[in-house]
Amino acid sequence: MTYVLDTNIITAILKGNEKVKRKVQEVIVGEEEIFINGISYYEIKRGLLAANATA
């Protein structure tokens, strides 16, 4: 199965949501593919730049 993460899920991962992180780990261990779309990439990058994120 292939997964495409939306902005809400990526944000949950960045904020440390344990339930979401566990699911992503299960997918990785199962050697399934995870992608993000261009819009989500842009939204996350823009949000991090606006917050002056350094890490």
N, CA, C and O atoms as a Tripos MOL2 file, in Angstrom:
@<TRIPOS>MOLECULE
protein
  220   219    55     0     0
PROTEIN
NO_CHARGES

@<TRIPOS>ATOM
      1 N           0.8530   -1.1760    0.0000 N.3       1 MET1
      2 CA          0.0000    0.0000    0.0000 C.3       1 MET1
      3 C           0.8960    1.2350    0.0000 C.2       1 MET1
      4 O           1.9970    1.2160    0.5500 O.2       1 MET1
      5 N           0.4240    2.2800   -0.6070 N.am      2 THR2
      6 CA          1.1360    3.5480   -0.6700 C.3       2 THR2
      7 C           0.3460    4.5990    0.1040 C.2       2 THR2
      8 O          -0.8810    4.6550    0.0210 O.2       2 THR2
      9 N           1.0580    5.4240    0.8510 N.am      3 TYR3
     10 CA          0.4290    6.4800    1.6430 C.3       3 TYR3
     11 C           0.8730    7.8360    1.1350 C.2       3 TYR3
     12 O           2.0430    8.0300    0.8060 O.2       3 TYR3
     13 N          -0.0650    8.7810    1.0710 N.am      4 VAL4
     14 CA          0.2380   10.1740    0.7730 C.3       4 VAL4
     15 C          -0.2200   10.9760    1.9820 C.2       4 VAL4
     16 O          -1.4060   11.0160    2.3080 O.2       4 VAL4
     17 N           0.7450   11.6130    2.6410 N.am      5 LEU5
     18 CA          0.4390   12.3490    3.8610 C.3       5 LEU5
     19 C          -0.0360   13.7590    3.5320 C.2       5 LEU5
     20 O           0.5340   14.4340    2.6750 O.2       5 LEU5
     21 N          -1.0850   14.1940    4.2220 N.am      6 ASP6
     22 CA         -1.5360   15.5690    4.0320 C.3       6 ASP6
     23 C          -0.8970   16.4600    5.0920 C.2       6 ASP6
     24 O          -0.1940   15.9780    5.9800 O.2       6 ASP6
     25 N          -1.1420   17.7370    4.9930 N.am      7 THR7
     26 CA         -0.5130   18.7150    5.8760 C.3       7 THR7
     27 C          -0.8340   18.4550    7.3430 C.2       7 THR7
     28 O           0.0390   18.6190    8.1960 O.2       7 THR7
     29 N          -2.0470   18.0600    7.6560 N.am      8 ASN8
     30 CA         -2.4170   17.8070    9.0530 C.3       8 ASN8
     31 C          -1.6120   16.6650    9.6580 C.2       8 ASN8
     32 O          -1.2030   16.7410   10.8160 O.2       8 ASN8
     33 N          -1.3860   15.6260    8.8960 N.am      9 ILE9
     34 CA         -0.6180   14.4850    9.4010 C.3       9 ILE9
     35 C           0.8530   14.8610    9.5670 C.2       9 ILE9
     36 O           1.4770   14.4860   10.5600 O.2       9 ILE9
     37 N           1.4020   15.5860    8.6230 N.am     10 ILE10
     38 CA          2.7980   16.0210    8.7360 C.3      10 ILE10
     39 C           2.9760   16.9170    9.9490 C.2      10 ILE10
     40 O           3.9620   16.7930   10.6750 O.2      10 ILE10
     41 N           2.0380   17.8120   10.1720 N.am     11 THR11
     42 CA          2.0820   18.6880   11.3390 C.3      11 THR11
     43 C           2.0120   17.8740   12.6230 C.2      11 THR11
     44 O           2.7350   18.1630   13.5770 O.2      11 THR11
     45 N           1.1560   16.8680   12.6610 N.am     12 ALA12
     46 CA          1.0480   16.0110   13.8450 C.3      12 ALA12
     47 C           2.3770   15.3050   14.1220 C.2      12 ALA12
     48 O           2.7750   15.1680   15.2790 O.2      12 ALA12
     49 N           3.0550   14.8630   13.0840 N.am     13 ILE13
     50 CA          4.3680   14.2220   13.2540 C.3      13 ILE13
     51 C           5.3580   15.2200   13.8230 C.2      13 ILE13
     52 O           6.0830   14.9070   14.7670 O.2      13 ILE13
     53 N           5.3960   16.4140   13.2600 N.am     14 LEU14
     54 CA          6.3300   17.4400   13.7270 C.3      14 LEU14
     55 C           6.0570   17.8590   15.1740 C.2      14 LEU14
     56 O           6.9770   18.2300   15.9030 O.2      14 LEU14
     57 N           4.7860   17.7970   15.5810 N.am     15 LYS15
     58 CA          4.4230   18.1560   16.9540 C.3      15 LYS15
     59 C           4.5830   16.9860   17.9230 C.2      15 LYS15
     60 O           4.3900   17.1480   19.1270 O.2      15 LYS15
     61 N           4.9370   15.8050   17.4010 N.am     16 GLY16
     62 CA          5.2120   14.6600   18.2640 C.3      16 GLY16
     63 C           4.0100   13.8370   18.6610 C.2      16 GLY16
     64 O           4.0430   13.1720   19.6970 O.2      16 GLY16
     65 N           2.9440   13.8580   17.8720 N.am     17 ASN17
     66 CA          1.7590   13.0600   18.1620 C.3      17 ASN17
     67 C           2.1410   11.5790   18.1340 C.2      17 ASN17
     68 O           2.4740   11.0400   17.0780 O.2      17 ASN17
     69 N           2.0920   10.9220   19.2980 N.am     18 GLU18
     70 CA          2.5540    9.5380   19.4180 C.3      18 GLU18
     71 C           1.7490    8.5530   18.5800 C.2      18 GLU18
     72 O           2.3210    7.6260   18.0060 O.2      18 GLU18
     73 N           0.4480    8.7330   18.4980 N.am     19 LYS19
     74 CA         -0.3920    7.8230   17.7230 C.3      19 LYS19
     75 C           0.0050    7.8690   16.2410 C.2      19 LYS19
     76 O           0.1360    6.8310   15.5930 O.2      19 LYS19
     77 N           0.1890    9.0630   15.7270 N.am     20 VAL20
     78 CA          0.5550    9.2280   14.3250 C.3      20 VAL20
     79 C           1.9770    8.6990   14.0890 C.2      20 VAL20
     80 O           2.2350    8.0200   13.0950 O.2      20 VAL20
     81 N           2.8820    9.0110   15.0010 N.am     21 LYS21
     82 CA          4.2600    8.5350   14.8540 C.3      21 LYS21
     83 C           4.3310    7.0120   14.8550 C.2      21 LYS21
     84 O           5.1040    6.4270   14.0960 O.2      21 LYS21
     85 N           3.5290    6.3630   15.7050 N.am     22 ARG22
     86 CA          3.4930    4.8900   15.7280 C.3      22 ARG22
     87 C           3.0180    4.3320   14.3910 C.2      22 ARG22
     88 O           3.5900    3.3690   13.8800 O.2      22 ARG22
     89 N           1.9830    4.9300   13.8290 N.am     23 LYS23
     90 CA          1.4520    4.4640   12.5500 C.3      23 LYS23
     91 C           2.4880    4.6210   11.4390 C.2      23 LYS23
     92 O           2.6450    3.7300   10.6040 O.2      23 LYS23
     93 N           3.1870    5.7410   11.4270 N.am     24 VAL24
     94 CA          4.2140    5.9690   10.4140 C.3      24 VAL24
     95 C           5.3330    4.9340   10.5720 C.2      24 VAL24
     96 O           5.8400    4.4090    9.5820 O.2      24 VAL24
     97 N           5.7110    4.6470   11.8090 N.am     25 GLN25
     98 CA          6.7380    3.6240   12.0410 C.3      25 GLN25
     99 C           6.2880    2.2580   11.5340 C.2      25 GLN25
    100 O           7.0840    1.5210   10.9520 O.2      25 GLN25
    101 N           5.0200    1.9140   11.7490 N.am     26 GLU26
    102 CA          4.4810    0.6470   11.2420 C.3      26 GLU26
    103 C           4.5930    0.5880    9.7170 C.2      26 GLU26
    104 O           4.9610   -0.4420    9.1520 O.2      26 GLU26
    105 N           4.2780    1.6860    9.0710 N.am     27 VAL27
    106 CA          4.3430    1.7410    7.6130 C.3      27 VAL27
    107 C           5.7880    1.5850    7.1450 C.2      27 VAL27
    108 O           6.0600    0.8650    6.1840 O.2      27 VAL27
    109 N           6.7080    2.2580    7.8210 N.am     28 ILE28
    110 CA          8.1190    2.1740    7.4520 C.3      28 ILE28
    111 C           8.6390    0.7470    7.6410 C.2      28 ILE28
    112 O           9.3170    0.2090    6.7650 O.2      28 ILE28
    113 N           8.3220    0.1440    8.7760 N.am     29 VAL29
    114 CA          8.7670   -1.2260    9.0470 C.3      29 VAL29
    115 C           8.1790   -2.1890    8.0190 C.2      29 VAL29
    116 O           8.8440   -3.1440    7.6180 O.2      29 VAL29
    117 N           6.9650   -1.9540    7.5990 N.am     30 GLY30
    118 CA          6.3220   -2.7780    6.5890 C.3      30 GLY30
    119 C           6.8310   -2.5180    5.1770 C.2      30 GLY30
    120 O           6.3340   -3.1000    4.2120 O.2      30 GLY30
    121 N           7.8250   -1.6420    5.0620 N.am     31 GLU31
    122 CA          8.4490   -1.2870    3.7840 C.3      31 GLU31
    123 C           7.4400   -0.7850    2.7520 C.2      31 GLU31
    124 O           7.5650   -1.0430    1.5550 O.2      31 GLU31
    125 N           6.4420   -0.0640    3.2500 N.am     32 GLU32
    126 CA          5.4770    0.5530    2.3530 C.3      32 GLU32
    127 C           5.9650    1.9630    2.0250 C.2      32 GLU32
    128 O           6.8220    2.5030    2.7230 O.2      32 GLU32
    129 N           5.4270    2.5480    0.9800 N.am     33 GLU33
    130 CA          5.8810    3.8540    0.5320 C.3      33 GLU33
    131 C           5.0500    4.9710    1.1480 C.2      33 GLU33
    132 O           3.8340    4.8590    1.3010 O.2      33 GLU33
    133 N           5.7470    6.0540    1.4970 N.am     34 ILE34
    134 CA          5.1000    7.2550    2.0420 C.3      34 ILE34
    135 C           5.5380    8.4380    1.1920 C.2      34 ILE34
    136 O           6.7260    8.6300    0.9320 O.2      34 ILE34
    137 N           4.5620    9.2220    0.7650 N.am     35 PHE35
    138 CA          4.8370   10.4130   -0.0430 C.3      35 PHE35
    139 C           4.1270   11.6140    0.5740 C.2      35 PHE35
    140 O           3.1850   11.4660    1.3530 O.2      35 PHE35
    141 N           4.6000   12.8070    0.2080 N.am     36 ILE36
    142 CA          3.8330   14.0210    0.4760 C.3      36 ILE36
    143 C           3.6270   14.7100   -0.8670 C.2      36 ILE36
    144 O           4.4580   14.5960   -1.7690 O.2      36 ILE36
    145 N           2.5240   15.4160   -0.9890 N.am     37 ASN37
    146 CA          2.2770   16.1110   -2.2520 C.3      37 ASN37
    147 C           2.9110   17.5060   -2.2130 C.2      37 ASN37
    148 O           3.3190   17.9860   -1.1550 O.2      37 ASN37
    149 N           2.9840   18.1290   -3.3520 N.am     38 GLY38
    150 CA          3.6250   19.4340   -3.4600 C.3      38 GLY38
    151 C           2.9580   20.5140   -2.6290 C.2      38 GLY38
    152 O           3.6370   21.3820   -2.0800 O.2      38 GLY38
    153 N           1.6550   20.4720   -2.5320 N.am     39 ILE39
    154 CA          0.9310   21.4840   -1.7530 C.3      39 ILE39
    155 C           1.2790   21.3470   -0.2680 C.2      39 ILE39
    156 O           1.5410   22.3450    0.4030 O.2      39 ILE39
    157 N           1.2820   20.1270    0.2390 N.am     40 SER40
    158 CA          1.6380   19.9140    1.6500 C.3      40 SER40
    159 C           3.0800   20.3540    1.9120 C.2      40 SER40
    160 O           3.3660   20.9830    2.9310 O.2      40 SER40
    161 N           3.9780   20.0230    0.9980 N.am     41 TYR41
    162 CA          5.3770   20.4430    1.1350 C.3      41 TYR41
    163 C           5.4520   21.9650    1.2480 C.2      41 TYR41
    164 O           6.1310   22.4940    2.1280 O.2      41 TYR41
    165 N           4.7610   22.6570    0.3660 N.am     42 TYR42
    166 CA          4.7640   24.1180    0.3700 C.3      42 TYR42
    167 C           4.1890   24.6670    1.6770 C.2      42 TYR42
    168 O           4.7640   25.5750    2.2790 O.2      42 TYR42
    169 N           3.0520   24.1130    2.1150 N.am     43 GLU43
    170 CA          2.4110   24.6060    3.3380 C.3      43 GLU43
    171 C           3.3040   24.4120    4.5560 C.2      43 GLU43
    172 O           3.4180   25.3100    5.3910 O.2      43 GLU43
    173 N           3.9330   23.2530    4.6630 N.am     44 ILE44
    174 CA          4.8130   22.9920    5.8040 C.3      44 ILE44
    175 C           6.0400   23.8910    5.7450 C.2      44 ILE44
    176 O           6.4250   24.4920    6.7480 O.2      44 ILE44
    177 N           6.6490   23.9800    4.5750 N.am     45 LYS45
    178 CA          7.8330   24.8270    4.4390 C.3      45 LYS45
    179 C           7.5100   26.2910    4.7460 C.2      45 LYS45
    180 O           8.2750   26.9670    5.4330 O.2      45 LYS45
    181 N           6.3930   26.7700    4.2440 N.am     46 ARG46
    182 CA          5.9910   28.1550    4.4940 C.3      46 ARG46
    183 C           5.7490   28.3860    5.9890 C.2      46 ARG46
    184 O           6.1520   29.4100    6.5420 O.2      46 ARG46
    185 N           5.0860   27.4220    6.6310 N.am     47 GLY47
    186 CA          4.8360   27.5430    8.0700 C.3      47 GLY47
    187 C           6.1120   27.5490    8.8810 C.2      47 GLY47
    188 O           6.2410   28.3240    9.8290 O.2      47 GLY47
    189 N           7.0650   26.6910    8.5210 N.am     48 LEU48
    190 CA          8.3320   26.6520    9.2420 C.3      48 LEU48
    191 C           9.1320   27.9440    9.0270 C.2      48 LEU48
    192 O           9.7460   28.4570    9.9630 O.2      48 LEU48
    193 N           9.1250   28.4610    7.8130 N.am     49 LEU49
    194 CA          9.8170   29.7180    7.5490 C.3      49 LEU49
    195 C           9.1720   30.8730    8.3030 C.2      49 LEU49
    196 O           9.8690   31.7380    8.8330 O.2      49 LEU49
    197 N           7.8460   30.8880    8.3530 N.am     50 ALA50
    198 CA          7.1410   31.9650    9.0640 C.3      50 ALA50
    199 C           7.4340   31.9140   10.5530 C.2      50 ALA50
    200 O           7.4440   32.9480   11.2220 O.2      50 ALA50
    201 N           7.6750   30.7140   11.0780 N.am     51 ALA51
    202 CA          7.9600   30.5670   12.5090 C.3      51 ALA51
    203 C           9.4470   30.6920   12.7980 C.2      51 ALA51
    204 O           9.8700   30.5360   13.9430 O.2      51 ALA51
    205 N          10.2470   30.9720   11.7690 N.am     52 ASN52
    206 CA         11.7000   31.0440   11.9200 C.3      52 ASN52
    207 C          12.2720   29.7870   12.5500 C.2      52 ASN52
    208 O          13.1670   29.8550   13.3910 O.2      52 ASN52
    209 N          11.7520   28.6400   12.1390 N.am     53 ALA53
    210 CA         12.2290   27.3680   12.6700 C.3      53 ALA53
    211 C          13.6710   27.1420   12.2420 C.2      53 ALA53
    212 O          14.0350   27.3940   11.0940 O.2      53 ALA53
    213 N          14.4900   26.6650   13.1750 N.am     54 THR54
    214 CA         15.9060   26.4640   12.8780 C.3      54 THR54
    215 C          16.2910   24.9870   12.8540 C.2      54 THR54
    216 O          17.3780   24.6430   12.3900 O.2      54 THR54
    217 N          15.4270   24.1190   13.3400 N.am     55 ALA55
    218 CA         15.8130   22.6990   13.3820 C.3      55 ALA55
    219 C          14.8340   21.8570   12.6230 C.2      55 ALA55
    220 O          14.9940   20.6390   12.5480 O.2      55 ALA55
@<TRIPOS>BOND
     1     1     2 1
     2     2     3 1
     3     3     4 2
     4     3     5 am
     5     5     6 1
     6     6     7 1
     7     7     8 2
     8     7     9 am
     9     9    10 1
    10    10    11 1
    11    11    12 2
    12    11    13 am
    13    13    14 1
    14    14    15 1
    15    15    16 2
    16    15    17 am
    17    17    18 1
    18    18    19 1
    19    19    20 2
    20    19    21 am
    21    21    22 1
    22    22    23 1
    23    23    24 2
    24    23    25 am
    25    25    26 1
    26    26    27 1
    27    27    28 2
    28    27    29 am
    29    29    30 1
    30    30    31 1
    31    31    32 2
    32    31    33 am
    33    33    34 1
    34    34    35 1
    35    35    36 2
    36    35    37 am
    37    37    38 1
    38    38    39 1
    39    39    40 2
    40    39    41 am
    41    41    42 1
    42    42    43 1
    43    43    44 2
    44    43    45 am
    45    45    46 1
    46    46    47 1
    47    47    48 2
    48    47    49 am
    49    49    50 1
    50    50    51 1
    51    51    52 2
    52    51    53 am
    53    53    54 1
    54    54    55 1
    55    55    56 2
    56    55    57 am
    57    57    58 1
    58    58    59 1
    59    59    60 2
    60    59    61 am
    61    61    62 1
    62    62    63 1
    63    63    64 2
    64    63    65 am
    65    65    66 1
    66    66    67 1
    67    67    68 2
    68    67    69 am
    69    69    70 1
    70    70    71 1
    71    71    72 2
    72    71    73 am
    73    73    74 1
    74    74    75 1
    75    75    76 2
    76    75    77 am
    77    77    78 1
    78    78    79 1
    79    79    80 2
    80    79    81 am
    81    81    82 1
    82    82    83 1
    83    83    84 2
    84    83    85 am
    85    85    86 1
    86    86    87 1
    87    87    88 2
    88    87    89 am
    89    89    90 1
    90    90    91 1
    91    91    92 2
    92    91    93 am
    93    93    94 1
    94    94    95 1
    95    95    96 2
    96    95    97 am
    97    97    98 1
    98    98    99 1
    99    99   100 2
   100    99   101 am
   101   101   102 1
   102   102   103 1
   103   103   104 2
   104   103   105 am
   105   105   106 1
   106   106   107 1
   107   107   108 2
   108   107   109 am
   109   109   110 1
   110   110   111 1
   111   111   112 2
   112   111   113 am
   113   113   114 1
   114   114   115 1
   115   115   116 2
   116   115   117 am
   117   117   118 1
   118   118   119 1
   119   119   120 2
   120   119   121 am
   121   121   122 1
   122   122   123 1
   123   123   124 2
   124   123   125 am
   125   125   126 1
   126   126   127 1
   127   127   128 2
   128   127   129 am
   129   129   130 1
   130   130   131 1
   131   131   132 2
   132   131   133 am
   133   133   134 1
   134   134   135 1
   135   135   136 2
   136   135   137 am
   137   137   138 1
   138   138   139 1
   139   139   140 2
   140   139   141 am
   141   141   142 1
   142   142   143 1
   143   143   144 2
   144   143   145 am
   145   145   146 1
   146   146   147 1
   147   147   148 2
   148   147   149 am
   149   149   150 1
   150   150   151 1
   151   151   152 2
   152   151   153 am
   153   153   154 1
   154   154   155 1
   155   155   156 2
   156   155   157 am
   157   157   158 1
   158   158   159 1
   159   159   160 2
   160   159   161 am
   161   161   162 1
   162   162   163 1
   163   163   164 2
   164   163   165 am
   165   165   166 1
   166   166   167 1
   167   167   168 2
   168   167   169 am
   169   169   170 1
   170   170   171 1
   171   171   172 2
   172   171   173 am
   173   173   174 1
   174   174   175 1
   175   175   176 2
   176   175   177 am
   177   177   178 1
   178   178   179 1
   179   179   180 2
   180   179   181 am
   181   181   182 1
   182   182   183 1
   183   183   184 2
   184   183   185 am
   185   185   186 1
   186   186   187 1
   187   187   188 2
   188   187   189 am
   189   189   190 1
   190   190   191 1
   191   191   192 2
   192   191   193 am
   193   193   194 1
   194   194   195 1
   195   195   196 2
   196   195   197 am
   197   197   198 1
   198   198   199 1
   199   199   200 2
   200   199   201 am
   201   201   202 1
   202   202   203 1
   203   203   204 2
   204   203   205 am
   205   205   206 1
   206   206   207 1
   207   207   208 2
   208   207   209 am
   209   209   210 1
   210   210   211 1
   211   211   212 2
   212   211   213 am
   213   213   214 1
   214   214   215 1
   215   215   216 2
   216   215   217 am
   217   217   218 1
   218   218   219 1
   219   219   220 2
@<TRIPOS>SUBSTRUCTURE
     1 MET1         2 RESIDUE 1 A MET
     2 THR2         6 RESIDUE 1 A THR
     3 TYR3        10 RESIDUE 1 A TYR
     4 VAL4        14 RESIDUE 1 A VAL
     5 LEU5        18 RESIDUE 1 A LEU
     6 ASP6        22 RESIDUE 1 A ASP
     7 THR7        26 RESIDUE 1 A THR
     8 ASN8        30 RESIDUE 1 A ASN
     9 ILE9        34 RESIDUE 1 A ILE
    10 ILE10       38 RESIDUE 1 A ILE
    11 THR11       42 RESIDUE 1 A THR
    12 ALA12       46 RESIDUE 1 A ALA
    13 ILE13       50 RESIDUE 1 A ILE
    14 LEU14       54 RESIDUE 1 A LEU
    15 LYS15       58 RESIDUE 1 A LYS
    16 GLY16       62 RESIDUE 1 A GLY
    17 ASN17       66 RESIDUE 1 A ASN
    18 GLU18       70 RESIDUE 1 A GLU
    19 LYS19       74 RESIDUE 1 A LYS
    20 VAL20       78 RESIDUE 1 A VAL
    21 LYS21       82 RESIDUE 1 A LYS
    22 ARG22       86 RESIDUE 1 A ARG
    23 LYS23       90 RESIDUE 1 A LYS
    24 VAL24       94 RESIDUE 1 A VAL
    25 GLN25       98 RESIDUE 1 A GLN
    26 GLU26      102 RESIDUE 1 A GLU
    27 VAL27      106 RESIDUE 1 A VAL
    28 ILE28      110 RESIDUE 1 A ILE
    29 VAL29      114 RESIDUE 1 A VAL
    30 GLY30      118 RESIDUE 1 A GLY
    31 GLU31      122 RESIDUE 1 A GLU
    32 GLU32      126 RESIDUE 1 A GLU
    33 GLU33      130 RESIDUE 1 A GLU
    34 ILE34      134 RESIDUE 1 A ILE
    35 PHE35      138 RESIDUE 1 A PHE
    36 ILE36      142 RESIDUE 1 A ILE
    37 ASN37      146 RESIDUE 1 A ASN
    38 GLY38      150 RESIDUE 1 A GLY
    39 ILE39      154 RESIDUE 1 A ILE
    40 SER40      158 RESIDUE 1 A SER
    41 TYR41      162 RESIDUE 1 A TYR
    42 TYR42      166 RESIDUE 1 A TYR
    43 GLU43      170 RESIDUE 1 A GLU
    44 ILE44      174 RESIDUE 1 A ILE
    45 LYS45      178 RESIDUE 1 A LYS
    46 ARG46      182 RESIDUE 1 A ARG
    47 GLY47      186 RESIDUE 1 A GLY
    48 LEU48      190 RESIDUE 1 A LEU
    49 LEU49      194 RESIDUE 1 A LEU
    50 ALA50      198 RESIDUE 1 A ALA
    51 ALA51      202 RESIDUE 1 A ALA
    52 ASN52      206 RESIDUE 1 A ASN
    53 ALA53      210 RESIDUE 1 A ALA
    54 THR54      214 RESIDUE 1 A THR
    55 ALA55      218 RESIDUE 1 A ALA
